[in-house]
Amino acid sequence: MGLRASITSGVAFEDCPVPVANRLGEEGMGMKIALATLDSSRIGIAAQAVGIGQGALEEAVRYGLGRETFGKPIAEHQAIQFMLAEAATNLEAARLLTYRAAAMKDEAIPGLSRASSMAKLYASEAAKAVCDSAVQIHGAYGYSREYAVERFYRDVRVTTIYEGTSEVQRMVIARSLLK
């Protein structure tokens, strides 16, 4: 559906013993090691979502300034302005949550799990809404491959899924609050 520029493939290993010297961590700790990477990778997904959303917003602004109805650019209509303002505000909030989580990781500040989950949750959901608005602003053209917002709309969807769905992020955040 989305991320068509990304080549993703499955890999299967059968009868491939790993020498002890080449093992990553202790035996039986693989899942714990894999889960520990999520705090960092969720920051990357949040940043990806912000980037996709920013691209969609820029396309919506460009289209809004160029497309005219009733003798004026559609960007001059209050309904479109409200959509653009909300999109820009939500993207900025997402960007700041992402920067905060990245700074916490860089400085080894406690609470990274919650911060990275908040960044990923907010950024991916905000970007999804921004892409939806961008398609709406483009009207029927937003659904056409002729305009980039169609690709942004497809690509943003996975950011609410991989590295833990939005529901998983909510669980991580809530559990950290209830400790």
N, C-alpha and C positions, 0 to 999 in steps of 0.2 A: 504494500500500500504506500508507505512513505519511505523516506531515506533511500531512495533508489540509487543514489550516488555511493552508498555504503555497501560494500560487498561483505555479506554475512553468510557464513557457512558453518555447518556442523562438523565436528571432528570426533571420531571414535577411536579409542585405543583398545586393542585386544591383545592379550598375551604380551604385554610390554612391561616387564618388571623394571622398577626404578631402584638403582643402587642406593643404599642408605646415605652415602656421601652426596647424592644429588637430590635428596628429599628436602622439601621446604617445610621446616618445622618438624614437630614430633608426630609420630604415627598416631592417627586418630584425632588429630587437631585440625584437619583440613577445613572442615566447615567453619570452625572458629576463626581461622586465618582468613578464609574467603569473606566472611561477614565483616571482619575488621576493615576490609578494603572499602566497604560501602560508604563509610563516613566521608572518605575522600572523593570517591567516584560520584556521589550524589551532588557534590559541589560542581563537578564538571557537567552533570546533566542540567543543573540549575542554570549554569552559564550558557549551555547550548540553548535552553528554552528562551532565555533572555535574548540571545542573538537572533533566534528565529522570530520571536515576537517583534524585535526591533526592525528586522527586515520587512515584516508585514506592515508595521506602522508606517515606515518610510514609503512603502508602495501605496498605502492608503492615502497618505498626505499628497503624494505626487498625483495620484489619480483624482483626488478630490479637488485639487487646484486646476486640473486640466479638463475635467468633465463638466459640462454646463447643462443646467436645466433652468427653465424659466428665465433665461437671459443672464444667468450668473453662475460661477463655479459652485458645484455642490458643497464645497468646503465652506461656503459662506452661509449655508443653511445651519441653523442652530442644532438640529438633530445630529448632523454629521460632526459639528464641532464638539458636542457633548461626547460622542463616541470616541473621537480622537483624544480629547482631554482625559477621559477615563483610561484609555489605553496607555497613554504616556505616563500617567500617574502610577498605574499598576506596574508598568515595566520598571519605572524608577524604584519603586518599593522592592520589587523582585531583585533588581540589580544590587541594591544596598544590602539586602539579606544575603545575597550570594557573596558580596565582598566581605561582609562580616564573618561568614562561615570560613571563607578562605583565609582571612586574617587570623582567626582562631586556630586554624590548622597550622599555619606558618609559625605562630607563636606558642603552639602547644597549650592553648588555653582550655581548661576543662569545660565540658558541655558541648563538645563538637558534634556528638550524635544528634542532639536536639537541634542545634543550629543548622547542620547540614540537611536534616529532614525538613526543617522549616523552610529553608532556602529552596530545596527541590520541590516541595509541595506548592509553595506560593508561586514560584517562578513558572513551573509547568502549567499550573491551572490559570495563572494570569496570561501567559503566552497563548494558551489555547483560546481564551476569551478574546485576546487581541486579534488572533488570526481569524476567528469567527467574525469579528467586527470588520476586519479588512475585507473579507469576502463579501459581507453585507454591503459595505460602502461601494464595492465594485459592481454590485447588482449581479445580473446574469453573467457578466464578464468574469466575476470572481470565481466562477465554477469552471471557467475555460482554461485550458493549458496555455493559452495565449498570454496569460498574466501570471506573474510569479506568486501571487497570493494563493493560487490553487496548490502550488507545491508546498508553500509554508503551512497551509492548512493540513495537508497530509503529513508533513514531517513533524509537526509539533505534537501530534497525537501520541507518539511513542514516549515522549518525555514524561507523560503521566503514568507510564507503565513500567519501563525498565529501571533497574536499580531499586525496585520496590514501588508498587502502585501508590497512588495518592492515599488510598485507605491504609496501606502499610505505614506511610509517613505519619498519618494521623495517630496510629497506634504507638509508634516510636515516640512521638511528641507527648502524647497523653501519659504513657508509662513513665517518661522522664519527669513529668510534673507530679506524678503520684508516688514517687519514691520517698 
